[in-house]
Amino acid sequence: MYIIVDDREMVANGYVGGLIREGVSSIGFSSSEFWSWWQSASEQDLGAIDAFLLGDYETRESLPRAVRRRSTAPIIAMSGLKMLKNTLELFESGVDDVVHVPIHLREILARTAAIARRRGGVVAQPNEDSIQVFFNGRDPEIGGRALTLPRRELRILEYMVSNHGKWLTKTQIFNAVYGIFESTFDESVIESHVSKVRRKLRSRLGFDAIEARRYVGYRLEIPARDTVEPSIQELPDVGILLNRPHASPVAYSSAGG
């Protein structure tokens, strides 16, 4: 889930609508609304946040460091001023990245994944049987062929790949896909979504990559052959240079050993 903080309601709503169309749950806050929520937010709620997008609001300088004390999610400042002084001030306030608007939301998604990949370390060595997930709205690939997924199934796969090898509860997956403020749907909807993703992966990989355990949850487990060191590579979809583990697909090989 993405948190947008902007005192301009129309702007915040625009980002929320765009992210939802990309299949990413999000909510917009004014600065005062955000502080009210932040003070009472539970650790479980904070764990469902993928990133904070900071627009135009009061207390812009103090919010990033306050957020960092409770969350490790990427903090990205969105600025309409292409001035070095303004950019440096934003970085000094504690944000992870600064983007200048207008900007395509898929680039924001890619930059968020870039920060997460940097913090995650090395990635698995891909081969012909690998699964590649791009974290920017692009369909994943298995064996070099695209696997078309509805947006919520894609979001589930992205979340499980981000937490590869870890057990995830139904609540965690629901919060990642639908957001912590969703009241229209019940958590049980996740069972159907995961079942469909599991079946599609099994058909393409030739084995069951998602393990389900009653009262525990779900785990994605795709054996990795090797790891690679970071390298510099251009990200074709957004046309920016980023460190490869940030922007390149997360790849897990289905070949053992």
C-alpha positions in Angstrom: 0.0 0.0 0.0 1.2 3.5 -0.9 0.6 6.5 1.4 0.3 9.9 -0.3 0.7 13.0 1.8 -0.4 16.2 0.1 -2.4 19.1 1.3 -3.9 19.5 -2.1 -6.8 17.1 -2.1 -7.3 16.9 -5.9 -3.6 16.1 -6.3 -3.6 13.4 -3.7 -6.8 11.9 -5.1 -5.2 11.9 -8.6 -2.2 9.8 -7.4 -4.5 7.4 -5.5 -6.7 6.9 -8.6 -3.7 6.3 -10.8 -2.0 3.8 -8.4 -5.3 1.9 -8.1 -5.5 1.6 -11.9 -2.0 0.2 -11.7 -3.2 -2.4 -9.3 -1.6 -0.8 -6.2 -3.7 0.0 -3.1 -3.2 3.5 -1.8 -4.7 6.3 0.3 -4.2 10.0 0.4 -3.8 12.1 3.5 -3.5 15.8 4.2 -0.5 16.5 6.5 -2.8 17.0 9.5 -4.8 13.8 8.7 -1.6 11.9 8.3 -0.2 12.9 11.7 -3.5 12.0 13.4 -3.4 8.5 11.8 0.3 8.0 12.3 0.2 8.4 16.0 -2.3 5.6 16.4 -1.2 3.3 13.5 -0.4 -0.3 14.6 2.8 -2.1 13.7 0.8 -4.4 11.5 -0.6 -1.4 9.6 2.9 0.0 9.1 4.1 -3.3 7.8 1.6 -3.2 4.9 3.1 0.1 3.6 5.2 -0.2 0.4 6.1 3.5 0.2 5.4 7.0 1.2 4.9 9.6 -1.5 5.3 13.1 -0.2 3.9 16.1 -2.1 3.1 19.6 -1.0 2.3 19.9 2.6 3.2 21.6 5.9 6.0 20.3 8.1 7.6 18.8 5.0 11.1 18.9 6.6 10.2 17.0 9.8 7.9 14.3 8.4 10.5 12.0 6.7 12.6 11.5 9.8 9.5 10.9 12.0 8.4 8.3 9.5 11.8 6.6 9.4 11.7 6.1 13.2 8.8 3.7 12.7 9.0 2.4 9.2 11.6 1.2 6.7 9.4 1.7 3.7 10.9 4.0 0.9 10.1 7.7 1.2 9.9 9.5 -2.1 9.4 13.3 -2.4 7.6 14.6 -5.4 8.7 18.1 -6.3 7.5 20.6 -8.9 10.6 22.7 -8.5 13.6 21.6 -10.6 16.1 23.5 -8.5 19.2 22.1 -7.0 18.7 23.9 -3.7 15.2 22.5 -3.3 16.3 18.9 -4.2 19.2 19.0 -1.7 16.9 20.2 1.0 14.5 17.4 0.4 17.4 14.8 0.6 18.6 16.4 3.8 15.2 16.0 5.3 15.6 12.3 5.1 13.8 11.1 2.0 15.2 8.2 -0.1 14.6 9.7 -3.5 13.3 12.9 -5.1 11.3 12.9 -8.4 10.2 15.9 -10.3 6.6 16.0 -11.5 4.9 15.4 -13.8 6.1 11.8 -13.7 4.6 8.5 -14.8 3.5 6.4 -11.9 5.3 3.3 -13.3 8.5 5.2 -12.8 7.6 5.8 -9.2 6.9 2.1 -8.8 10.2 1.2 -10.4 12.1 3.6 -8.1 10.3 2.2 -5.1 11.4 -1.3 -6.1 14.9 0.1 -6.7 15.2 1.2 -3.1 13.8 -2.1 -1.8 16.2 -4.1 -3.9 19.2 -2.0 -2.6 18.2 -2.8 0.9 17.6 -6.5 0.0 21.1 -7.2 -1.2 22.0 -9.7 -3.9 19.5 -11.4 -6.2 19.3 -14.9 -7.5 21.0 -15.8 -10.8 18.4 -16.1 -13.5 18.4 -18.9 -16.1 16.0 -20.2 -18.7 13.6 -21.5 -16.1 13.6 -18.3 -14.0 10.6 -16.3 -13.0 11.1 -12.6 -13.4 8.9 -10.0 -11.7 9.4 -6.3 -12.7 7.5 -4.4 -10.0 6.4 -1.7 -12.4 3.1 -3.0 -13.8 4.7 -5.1 -16.5 3.6 -8.7 -16.7 6.1 -11.2 -15.1 8.0 -13.7 -17.3 8.6 -17.4 -16.9 11.2 -19.0 -19.1 11.3 -15.7 -21.1 7.5 -15.8 -21.9 5.1 -13.3 -20.4 2.6 -14.6 -17.9 -0.5 -12.3 -18.1 -2.1 -11.8 -14.7 -5.1 -9.7 -13.5 -3.8 -6.7 -11.5 -4.6 -8.2 -8.0 -3.0 -11.5 -8.9 0.1 -9.7 -10.1 0.2 -7.7 -6.9 0.1 -10.9 -4.9 2.9 -12.4 -6.9 5.0 -9.2 -6.5 4.4 -9.2 -2.7 5.3 -12.9 -2.4 8.4 -12.5 -4.5 9.4 -9.5 -2.3 9.1 -11.9 0.7 10.4 -15.0 -1.0 10.8 -17.9 1.3 8.8 -16.2 4.1 5.5 -17.4 5.5 2.8 -14.7 4.9 -0.5 -14.6 6.6 -3.8 -14.1 4.8 -4.1 -10.7 6.6 -0.6 -9.6 5.4 -1.4 -10.4 1.8 -4.9 -8.8 2.0 -3.4 -5.6 3.4 -0.7 -5.5 0.6 -3.3 -6.0 -2.1 -6.4 -4.2 -0.9 -4.9 -1.8 1.7 -5.5 -1.6 5.4 -8.5 0.7 5.0 -10.5 -1.7 2.8 -13.9 -2.6 4.2 -15.8 -3.7 1.0 -14.1 -7.1 0.8 -13.4 -9.9 3.3 -9.9 -11.4 3.8 -11.2 -14.7 2.5 -11.1 -13.3 -1.1 -7.3 -13.8 -0.8 -7.8 -17.6 -0.8 -9.3 -17.5 -4.3 -6.6 -15.1 -5.7 -3.7 -17.1 -4.3 -5.2 -20.4 -5.6 -5.3 -18.9 -9.1 -1.8 -17.6 -9.0 -0.6 -21.0 -7.6 -2.3 -22.9 -10.4 -0.8 -20.6 -13.1 2.7 -20.9 -11.7 2.4 -24.6 -11.4 1.3 -24.9 -15.0 4.3 -22.8 -16.3 7.0 -23.9 -13.8 6.1 -27.6 -13.6 6.1 -27.7 -9.8 4.1 -26.1 -7.0 5.9 -22.9 -6.1 3.4 -21.7 -3.5 3.0 -23.7 -0.3 -0.2 -23.3 1.8 -0.5 -24.2 5.4 -3.6 -24.0 7.4 -3.5 -21.4 10.3 -0.1 -20.3 9.0 -0.5 -18.8 5.5 1.3 -19.0 2.2 5.0 -19.2 1.2 6.6 -18.8 -2.3 9.6 -21.0 -2.6 11.5 -21.2 -5.9 15.0 -22.7 -5.5 17.8 -20.3 -6.6 20.9 -21.5 -8.4 23.3 -18.7 -7.6 23.5 -15.0 -6.7 25.0 -12.1 -8.6 26.7 -8.9 -7.7 25.1 -5.6 -8.5 25.9 -4.0 -11.9 24.7 -1.0 -13.7 21.9 -1.5 -16.3 19.4 0.6 -18.0 15.7 0.0 -17.1 14.0 0.0 -20.6 10.5 0.6 -19.4 11.2 3.9 -17.8 14.4 4.9 -19.5 16.5 5.7 -16.4 19.8 4.3 -15.2 19.5 2.5 -11.9 21.6 0.0 -10.0 20.6 -3.4 -11.4 19.3 -5.0 -8.2 17.1 -2.0 -7.8 15.5 -1.9 -11.1 16.0 -5.2 -12.8 13.6 -8.1 -12.3 13.9 -10.2 -9.2 14.6 -13.6 -10.5 14.5 -17.0 -8.9 15.6 -20.1 -10.7 13.5 -23.3 -10.6 16.7 -25.3 -11.1 18.0 -26.9 -7.9 21.5 -26.6 -6.6 
